[in-house]
Each structure stands twice: as structure tokens, then as C-alpha cells.
Amino acid sequence: MAIASFLCGNSCLRQLGLEVNLIGPVGARALAASLHRNECLRSLDLSGNPLEEEGDAALLAMLEVNWSIRELK
């Protein structure tokens, strides 16, 4: 997933809206993995995506180590 790769090196993006983009569990896992190392993003909107339980779990685990994200929808 190209966005996940971008987020690994992001040093300026603070807000990202990816609502209703058909991001499933695989995409959510990729995003979560890239956000483990991202300290700039403050807000991520994934509403309307079929993340399923697996994607939700990956994002929850990411939030345990990424303290910069203040809002996750």
C-alpha cells in the first residue's frame, strides 16, 4: 500500500482522511505498521472502511506505541 510506505517517512502531514476507500484488514495492518514509526500524524479518519476485527486490532495495537495520534475515526 503506497500510503503506508509514505507514512513511514512522513515528517509534515498532520491529518489524513481516508474515509470510504475500501480499506480492509490487510490495508489497516499496513497502515498500523507504518504508523508505529510516525510521530507527526495527529488525526486519521478511516470511517466507512471494512476494516473488520483484524484491522481494528492492528490499529489498537498501534495506538499503544504511537502517542502522537490524538484522533482516530
ABEGO torsion letter per residue (X at the ends): XAAAAAAAABAABABBBABGAGBBAAAAAAAAAAAAABAABABBBABGBBAEAAAAAAAAAAAAABAABABBX
